[in-house]
Amino acid sequence: MMIYKHILSKMLALGAVVVLLAACDKDVFNINSDPFKDKEIVFTKDGGELRLPISTLLAQEEGFGEYVKALRYSNMFNALNQSSSGVSFTAFVPNDEAMRDFYRRRGVDSLTQLEPEYVRQFVLYHTVKDSILPDAFVQKKSVQNLNNDEISIEIDPQNAGHAVLNGQGHIYQMGISAYNGKIYALSSAMTPLVETVFDRVVQGGNSQIMAEALRATGWSRKLSTVVDTLFNKDRERIIIHYYYTLLNVTDATFSKAGISSLDQLKSKLRSADAQGLGEDSLLRRYVGYHILPNQYTTTELGAMNGSDANRIWSSSAQNQVFTVTYDSLTTSEADRYVLNASAEAARFVPASSNVLSKNGYVHELDGWLPVWEPEQTAVLWDMADYTDIKNLVDAQYYQPSEPTSTEQRFRVANASCFEYEMGEAGTKNRTYSDIDYVTCRSNMKAANNYDRIVFNVGYMGKVSMRTPTIVRGKYRVELSIIYLVNHNFMRQQSDGNGGLLKIQFDDSDDYTVFTAPYTKVTSALPGVYTSTLFEEVEFSETAAHKLSFVVLDPAASTNSNFSLQFDCIQFIPIE
């Protein structure tokens, strides 16, 4: 045991604590490199007041003994005493009764019946980077813990100082001050996420065919991957988090379709094939059809703009989509959403859907959902709805559930969904970077998901993106833009030509239009406005398409207020 006696003056004592805490680790987030691991630092005082760090403070407080045991058992005691370069923590700390209730929920009698690594994950799940004051905390809708999981926050309007985390953790006291952060006391604990999407399928015990199909197609590895480290072209290290939504089919549901093994699934796919595809290709297509490359709840998969209509979704199977039909009039939760309603339909099983995992959601279906091409269906393309954009945005601000009190900006030009070139003359706009993800305040509440993408690439700057999969047919294409007061010169064309753009699909002259969407704004008031890009465009095949635009307004390089702020693009079917 290492004992440090502080016998100097109050000021020197506090200064020594700073040194000691900083000495614990040069990098507070390299949680495994604690040089005092398996030992215990004891802070004592001899005259003068000493503000104790989180773990030590908890050890001296009544009612948190079980959590302190958890910190020691998982070798996290010293980790939560660390502080370097001004970094601090917010610790959501279950009290003793909450810990004992958690043991009961896990089916154990005591802490030591759990694996130390699981308890470590439990502590990381209940810890957030930065010290959050109560006044700031009550304004947040979510925070991100040290495992990069998003923790939802629901403030209790009837009881000051109370809140619920992830629908489980009940805060009854906020903002207890420690030397290196704040402590929020919980009367019930949260269950940490340690299972991946693939784990959920396997551990459910009722989806052997789907599990075998995922293994056979390589998707088991992808659905088991939570995070990876890559390097961009500039040799910069990038941490990539992966998110998925799996539409799971249980063995019982396969059985209703006459499928009792993976071989029978392959046989059924082969018998229905009209394209002459190989058995492996058919299985890969079927499995990919049940996976979306981002995480969505069933509600998020539902209605477009709250209407009783079909919404189309691009699956991970190339050029394959499915529809979700929303019925707001039904009283049955099971009937609220129907997938592929015009074909061999399926519905979500409410009790087994919205199952959150470390890297996404699992939703159980009541039908086996074969691959099917729908008729033309409206497509809402949210231009921020990409996993690699999500990776670059603070989790609490990505696609917020309501307008944010202040505008939050994140540079996302490095996201792989963009190909772009800055115009030679550059830009004078210093408010935004080249490409930014920006949240919307209440005056932009009509924006889809309360966010937008801001392009600031200068005169002759170019940007390309891939659309979602569009079912073949004719469409009117409409762009929703964010209009700000300082865009008035664009609306009135008092400087430049109103943000003139050359917009093109698939690098084709047949799919090219010149348009100045800011000149179509009908009011000087800031807000979300819609401009028609193409009155009619026809796609001959069901596929994703390359959308490109070139900025043809010289003001993009000379006017410091010039920016292009895009919300979403809608493809509206033409009969």
QUITAWO-V944181 format. One line per field, one symbol per residue. burial: + if it has 24 or more other ideal C-beta (glycine too) atoms within 12 Angstrom, else -. A space follows every 10 residues. Layout:
burial->???
This chain:
burial->---+-+---- --+--+++-+ ++-++--++- +--+-+---+ +++-+----+ +++++++++- --++-+++++ ++++++++++ ++++--++++ ++++++-+++ -++------- +--+---+++ ++++++++++ ++-+--++-+ ++++++++++ +++-+----- -+++++-+++ ++++++-+++ ++++++++++ ++++++++++ ++-+--++++ ++++-++-++ -+++++---- ---------+ ++++++++++ ++++--+-+- -+--++-++- ---------- -+++++++++ ++++++++-+ ++++----++ +++++++-++ ++++++---- -----+++++ +---+++++- -+++++++++ ++++++++++ ++++-+++++ ++++++++++ ++++++++++ --++--++++ -++++-++-+ -++---+-+- -+++++++++ +--+-+++++ ++++++++++ ++++++++++ +-+-++++++ ++++--++++ +---++++++ +++++----- +-+-++++++ +----+++++ ++++--+++- -+-++-++++ +++++++-+- ++++++++++ +++--
